[in-house]
Amino acid sequence: MSLARIARTLGLSVTTVSRALAGYDDVAAGTRARVEAEAQRIDYRPNLTARRLRSGRAEAVGMILPVGPGQFDDPFFMRMLSAIGPALDAAGLDLLVTTARPGADEMRAYRRMVESRKVDGILLARTRCHDERIAYLIDQQFPFVAHGRSLEPRPFAFVDIDGEAACRAATERLFGFGHTSIALINALPMYMFARHREAGWRAALGTPGALREVEPSEETGFQAMQDLLAREAPTAVLCATDRIAVGALHALTHAGLRAGRDVSVIGYDDLPLATYTDPPLTTIAQPIERAARRLVEMLLARIDGANPATLQEVWPARLIARQSDGPPPAMKTENTTRETHHETTHCPAP
């Protein structure tokens, strides 16, 4: 179906029909309504290639996930992509996704995406403290929005979650249960989110505590928890991600211990799997889907020329209490003894 057919049917020029469908404001509202109704009636589909040539835009957004080959399985990224895709589709944009190993491979992918102009903007995930990707995109004056902050001094658009406040509150929760030995299994210090989560843990802890730093995965969480049990024997462990926490739970089971009874465990992300661990995982929820939709809104604004300094948001997280944390074993024993003594002293004489 062509523009010419719509033009002939309505007695308009092809130029008028084209501008009406493109939303130009120099076309009268009544004319635009007639054109849109006829286009819908005949199920008109625009020539996307021609439209892109006219607008000078790719009408696509890029995202390069920082993972190695065969590792495209991080549930955090999958949840984010599942929300980004529909949001871009509603805006009439495609999503171009690829993966690259952090470092030289990753930067080649960014340069290829930017210099080829295959995309109009980029969504950037899992920011680093000193982020070469962010510096490059700012240097190129290329529209992008990051999920997370960085130590880059120049302004850029981002949505982030207040991980420092969340981990401080989680640590204080463990103190409230009576724990005094609270360890942290954190992500590697290159990640900005790890820096914030450690800062919150330290702010609540007040004194040095047992710290392990790993690439976030179930395997590394398992190994880190095994090492903590062998060397530090904490009564509570805060984990920087749910994937780390799942590994930590398995390490406790392997050692004949149970989370929430012998060692308290708190995760971060509230991934769907957190509901189905044994026991269900107490974790810090961040609104991944809502943040993804906001990232798309911000990127559209950046593509249209919005100042990145006006597009910077930090949102609160919230703790989801389940069964993997509670009072330390010594306090449980003390409470049980007290309750037993209380019941004995009130038993009636035979």
C-alpha positions as CSV (number, residue, x, y, z in Angstrom):
1,M,0.0,0.0,0.0
2,S,1.5,3.4,-1.0
3,L,1.2,7.0,0.0
4,A,0.1,7.6,-3.6
5,R,-3.0,5.5,-3.1
6,I,-4.0,7.4,0.1
7,A,-3.4,10.7,-1.8
8,R,-5.6,9.7,-4.7
9,T,-8.4,8.5,-2.5
10,L,-8.5,11.7,-0.4
11,G,-7.6,14.1,-3.3
12,L,-4.4,15.3,-1.6
13,S,-0.8,15.6,-2.7
14,V,1.6,12.8,-1.7
15,T,3.7,15.4,0.2
16,T,0.7,16.4,2.3
17,V,-0.1,12.8,3.1
18,S,3.5,12.1,4.0
19,R,3.8,15.1,6.3
20,A,0.4,14.3,7.9
21,L,1.6,10.7,8.8
22,A,4.9,12.1,10.0
23,G,3.1,14.4,12.4
24,Y,4.2,17.8,11.0
25,D,2.3,20.6,12.5
26,D,1.9,22.5,9.2
27,V,-0.9,20.0,8.3
28,A,-4.4,20.9,9.4
29,A,-5.7,18.8,12.2
30,G,-8.8,17.8,10.1
31,T,-6.6,16.7,7.2
32,R,-4.3,14.8,9.5
33,A,-7.3,12.9,10.9
34,R,-8.6,12.0,7.4
35,V,-5.1,10.7,6.4
36,E,-4.6,8.7,9.5
37,A,-8.1,7.2,9.2
38,E,-7.5,6.2,5.6
39,A,-4.1,4.8,6.4
40,Q,-5.6,2.6,9.2
41,R,-8.5,1.5,6.9
42,I,-6.1,0.2,4.2
43,D,-3.6,-1.1,6.8
44,Y,-0.8,1.1,5.5
45,R,2.7,0.3,6.6
46,P,5.4,3.0,6.1
47,N,8.6,2.3,4.2
48,L,11.0,2.3,7.2
49,T,14.1,2.5,5.1
50,A,12.9,5.6,3.3
51,R,11.7,7.2,6.5
52,R,15.1,6.6,8.1
53,L,16.8,8.2,5.1
54,R,14.5,11.2,5.3
55,S,14.9,11.7,9.1
56,G,18.6,10.9,9.2
57,R,18.0,8.6,12.2
58,A,18.5,4.9,12.6
59,E,15.3,4.6,14.7
60,A,17.1,2.1,16.9
61,V,18.8,2.0,20.3
62,G,21.8,0.0,21.2
63,M,22.8,-1.9,24.3
64,I,26.1,-3.8,24.8
65,L,25.9,-6.2,27.7
66,P,29.3,-6.6,29.5
67,V,29.5,-10.4,29.6
68,G,31.7,-13.0,28.0
69,P,30.7,-15.6,25.4
70,G,28.2,-18.1,26.7
71,Q,27.4,-15.9,29.7
72,F,24.2,-14.2,28.4
73,D,22.2,-15.5,31.3
74,D,22.3,-12.9,34.0
75,P,18.7,-12.6,35.3
76,F,19.2,-9.0,36.2
77,F,20.0,-8.1,32.5
78,M,17.2,-10.3,31.3
79,R,14.6,-8.5,33.5
80,M,15.9,-5.2,32.3
81,L,15.8,-6.1,28.6
82,S,12.2,-7.5,29.0
83,A,11.1,-4.0,30.0
84,I,13.3,-2.0,27.7
85,G,12.1,-3.8,24.5
86,P,8.3,-3.0,24.9
87,A,9.1,0.6,25.9
88,L,11.1,1.1,22.8
89,D,8.6,-0.7,20.6
90,A,5.9,1.7,21.9
91,A,8.1,4.6,20.8
92,G,8.6,3.0,17.3
93,L,12.3,2.1,17.9
94,D,14.2,-1.1,17.6
95,L,16.6,-2.5,20.1
96,L,20.0,-3.7,18.9
97,V,21.6,-5.9,21.6
98,T,25.0,-7.4,21.6
99,T,27.5,-8.7,24.1
100,A,31.2,-8.0,24.6
101,R,33.8,-9.0,27.1
102,P,34.8,-5.9,29.2
103,G,38.0,-4.3,28.0
104,A,39.3,-3.9,24.4
105,D,36.5,-6.0,22.9
106,E,33.8,-4.0,24.6
107,M,35.3,-0.6,23.5
108,R,35.5,-1.9,19.9
109,A,31.8,-2.7,20.1
110,Y,31.0,0.8,21.3
111,R,33.1,2.4,18.6
112,R,31.5,0.3,15.9
113,M,28.0,1.1,17.1
114,V,28.6,4.8,17.4
115,E,30.7,5.3,14.3
116,S,28.4,3.3,12.0
117,R,25.4,5.3,13.2
118,K,23.4,2.1,13.4
119,V,21.7,3.5,16.5
120,D,20.5,6.9,17.7
121,G,21.4,6.3,21.3
122,I,22.8,3.8,23.8
123,L,21.6,2.3,27.1
124,L,24.5,1.5,29.3
125,A,24.3,-1.0,32.2
126,R,26.4,-1.9,35.3
127,T,28.5,1.2,35.5
128,R,32.1,1.2,36.8
129,C,33.8,3.7,39.1
130,H,36.2,4.7,36.3
131,D,34.1,4.0,33.2
132,E,35.9,4.1,29.9
133,R,32.6,3.6,28.1
134,I,31.0,6.7,29.7
135,A,34.1,8.9,28.9
136,Y,34.0,7.8,25.3
137,L,30.3,8.5,24.7
138,I,30.6,11.9,26.3
139,D,33.7,12.7,24.2
140,Q,31.7,11.7,21.1
141,Q,28.7,13.7,22.2
142,F,26.6,10.6,21.6
143,P,23.2,10.3,23.4
144,F,23.2,7.7,26.1
145,V,21.7,7.0,29.5
146,A,23.3,4.8,32.2
147,H,21.8,2.6,34.8
148,G,24.0,3.6,37.6
149,R,26.4,6.4,38.5
150,S,30.2,6.7,38.0
151,L,33.1,8.9,39.2
152,E,33.1,10.6,35.8
153,P,33.1,14.3,36.7
154,R,31.3,15.4,33.5
155,P,27.4,15.3,33.7
156,F,25.6,12.4,32.1
157,A,22.1,11.0,32.3
158,F,21.4,8.2,34.7
159,V,18.9,6.3,36.8
160,D,20.3,4.7,39.9
161,I,19.1,3.0,43.1
162,D,20.4,4.2,46.5
163,G,22.3,1.1,47.3
164,E,24.2,2.8,50.1
165,A,21.1,3.6,52.0
166,A,19.6,0.2,51.3
167,C,22.7,-1.7,52.6
168,R,23.0,0.6,55.6
169,A,19.4,-0.2,56.5
170,A,19.9,-4.0,56.0
171,T,22.9,-4.0,58.2
172,E,21.0,-2.1,60.9
173,R,18.3,-4.7,60.6
174,L,20.8,-7.4,61.4
175,F,22.1,-5.4,64.4
176,G,18.5,-5.1,65.5
177,F,18.3,-8.9,65.6
178,G,21.4,-9.0,67.9
179,H,24.1,-9.8,65.3
180,T,27.5,-8.3,66.0
181,S,29.6,-10.2,63.4
182,I,28.1,-9.2,60.0
183,A,30.2,-9.9,56.9
184,L,29.7,-8.6,53.3
185,I,30.2,-10.6,50.1
186,N,30.5,-7.8,47.7
187,A,30.9,-7.5,43.9
188,L,34.4,-6.4,42.6
189,P,35.4,-2.8,43.6
190,M,35.5,-1.8,40.0
191,Y,31.7,-1.6,39.9
192,M,30.1,1.5,41.2
193,F,27.2,-0.3,42.7
194,A,29.7,-2.3,44.8
195,R,31.2,0.9,46.1
196,H,27.8,2.2,47.2
197,R,26.8,-1.1,48.9
198,E,30.0,-1.4,50.8
199,A,29.7,2.2,51.9
200,G,26.3,1.5,53.4
201,W,27.5,-1.6,55.2
202,R,30.5,0.2,56.6
203,A,28.5,3.2,57.7
204,A,26.2,0.9,59.8
205,L,29.0,-1.4,61.0
206,G,31.1,1.4,62.4
207,T,34.1,-1.0,62.8
208,P,36.1,-3.2,60.4
209,G,34.2,-6.3,59.2
210,A,34.8,-9.4,57.2
211,L,34.7,-8.6,53.5
212,R,34.9,-10.8,50.4
213,E,34.9,-9.3,46.8
214,V,33.8,-11.5,43.9
215,E,32.4,-11.4,40.4
216,P,28.7,-11.8,41.0
217,S,27.6,-15.4,40.5
218,E,26.2,-18.4,42.4
219,E,29.6,-20.1,42.2
220,T,31.6,-17.2,43.6
221,G,29.0,-16.7,46.4
222,F,29.3,-20.4,47.3
223,Q,33.1,-20.1,47.5
224,A,33.1,-16.8,49.4
225,M,30.7,-18.2,52.0
226,Q,32.8,-21.3,52.5
227,D,35.8,-19.1,53.1
228,L,34.0,-17.0,55.6
229,L,32.8,-20.0,57.5
230,A,36.3,-21.4,57.7
231,R,38.0,-18.2,58.7
232,E,35.6,-15.6,60.1
233,A,32.5,-17.5,61.2
234,P,30.1,-14.6,61.0
235,T,26.5,-14.9,62.3
236,A,25.1,-12.8,59.4
237,V,26.2,-12.1,55.8
238,L,25.0,-9.3,53.5
239,C,25.4,-10.2,49.8
240,A,25.7,-7.6,47.1
241,T,23.4,-9.5,44.7
242,D,20.9,-12.3,44.9
243,R,23.1,-14.5,42.7
244,I,25.8,-14.3,45.3
245,A,23.3,-14.9,48.0
246,V,22.0,-18.1,46.3
247,G,25.5,-19.5,46.3
248,A,25.9,-18.5,50.0
249,L,22.8,-20.4,50.9
250,H,24.1,-23.5,49.2
251,A,27.4,-23.2,51.0
252,L,25.5,-23.1,54.3
253,T,23.5,-26.2,53.4
254,H,26.7,-27.9,52.4
255,A,28.2,-27.2,55.8
256,G,25.1,-28.6,57.6
257,L,23.8,-25.1,58.5
258,R,20.6,-23.3,57.7
259,A,20.1,-19.7,56.8
260,G,17.9,-17.8,59.2
261,R,18.6,-20.3,62.0
262,D,22.4,-20.6,62.1
263,V,23.6,-17.7,59.9
264,S,21.4,-14.9,58.6
265,V,21.7,-14.0,54.9
266,I,20.3,-11.0,53.0
267,G,20.6,-10.5,49.2
268,Y,20.0,-7.7,46.8
269,D,17.9,-7.3,43.7
270,D,14.8,-9.4,44.6
271,L,15.1,-11.6,41.5
272,P,12.2,-14.1,41.1
273,L,14.4,-16.9,42.3
274,A,14.6,-15.2,45.7
275,T,11.1,-16.4,46.5
276,Y,11.9,-20.0,45.8
277,T,15.2,-20.5,47.6
278,D,15.3,-22.7,50.8
279,P,14.6,-20.8,52.9
280,P,13.1,-17.9,50.9
281,L,15.6,-15.1,50.7
282,T,15.3,-11.8,52.5
283,T,16.5,-9.3,50.0
284,I,16.6,-5.7,48.9
285,A,14.2,-4.9,46.0
286,Q,15.0,-2.4,43.3
287,P,12.4,-1.6,40.7
288,I,14.2,-2.9,37.6
289,E,11.3,-2.8,35.2
290,R,10.3,0.7,36.2
291,A,13.9,1.9,36.0
292,A,14.2,0.4,32.5
293,R,11.2,2.2,31.3
294,R,12.5,5.5,32.7
295,L,15.9,4.8,31.0
296,V,14.0,4.7,27.7
297,E,12.2,7.9,28.4
298,M,15.4,9.7,29.3
299,L,17.2,8.4,26.2
300,L,14.4,9.7,24.0
301,A,14.9,13.1,25.6
302,R,18.6,12.9,25.1
303,I,18.2,12.0,21.5
304,D,16.0,15.1,21.2
305,G,18.7,17.3,22.7
306,A,17.9,17.4,26.4
307,N,20.6,18.5,28.8
308,P,22.0,15.4,30.6
309,A,22.5,17.3,33.8
310,T,18.7,17.6,34.1
311,L,18.3,13.8,33.7
312,Q,19.8,12.3,36.8
313,E,17.7,10.4,39.3
314,V,18.5,8.3,42.4
315,W,15.6,6.1,43.7
316,P,15.1,4.4,47.0
317,A,15.1,0.6,47.4
318,R,13.1,-1.4,49.9
319,L,13.8,-4.5,51.9
320,I,11.7,-7.6,51.4
321,A,11.7,-9.7,54.6
322,R,11.5,-13.4,54.2
323,Q,12.9,-16.4,56.2
324,S,16.7,-16.2,55.6
325,D,17.5,-13.8,58.4
326,G,16.7,-13.5,62.1
327,P,18.4,-13.5,65.5
328,P,21.8,-15.2,66.0
329,P,21.9,-18.7,67.4
330,A,23.1,-17.7,70.8
331,M,20.2,-15.3,71.2
332,K,17.7,-18.0,70.0
333,T,19.1,-20.4,72.7
334,E,18.9,-17.7,75.4
335,N,15.3,-16.9,74.4
336,T,14.3,-20.5,74.4
337,T,15.9,-21.1,77.8
338,R,14.1,-18.0,79.2
339,E,10.8,-19.2,77.8
340,T,11.3,-22.7,79.3
341,H,12.2,-21.3,82.7
342,H,9.2,-19.1,82.5
343,E,6.9,-22.0,81.8
344,T,8.5,-24.2,84.5
345,T,8.1,-21.6,87.3
346,H,4.4,-21.4,86.5
347,C,3.6,-25.0,86.3
348,P,1.0,-26.0,89.0
349,A,2.2,-28.2,91.8
350,P,1.3,-31.9,91.5
